[in-house]
Amino acid sequence: MRPVAPCLMSALALTLTACGGPAVYEDESFAAASPYEARFATDTAATCEAARRTLLSQGYTIASATAEAVRGTKVFQPDDDIHMALEFNVVCAGTVRDTIAYANAVQTQYELKQSASSAGLSVSGVGSLSLPWTSRNDSLVKVGAETVSDPDFYTRFFKLMENHAPRVGAQKKAAPSRRGNLHDW
């Protein structure tokens, strides 16, 4: 092999590698503060039950629910040819003092694709008679899926979840005092 060939092969390999763009994992920060988790002052089962009730209150269909995990799905149709599914997962992990709820949602998009098909008819003994029938088949095709990364989305979920389970560090509203109020006597 001539010395030019290995150089050309190396250059071609580098060029093809550069075409791929940055790897997806390069955006992963693994930061200590995460929008995907919240601490609750309840045990694992009560925390997951709060997550289940929160999802139900927002129109999610519960696919599975245990004392440690909940999975729900909600479907949308923003356009005639586009369908979206939002799958919401919550895992409840107990600690010595509280429970951490880890949540993530995956948005999957489907598009309606049409395909045409035709058929012919052959009659044995008479000969071949070709009568084309055409039909169109519609099918939903998955075109993409992505984890919802909007921190506000998870903040809203955990805030609503507080209606069913108290958050660690959340201040409770003080009950109004009846002392000194003459109208209540």
Secondary structure, DSSP 8 states (H G I E B T S, - for coil): --THHHHHHHHHHHHHHHHT-S-GGGG----SS-TTEEEESS-HHHHHHHHHHHHHHTT-EEEEE-SSEEEEEEEEEEETTEEEEEEEEEEEEE-SS-EEEEEEEEEEEEEEEEEEEEEEEEETTTEEEEEEEEEEEEEEEEEEEEE---HHHHHHHHHHHTTTS-BTT---------TT-GGG-
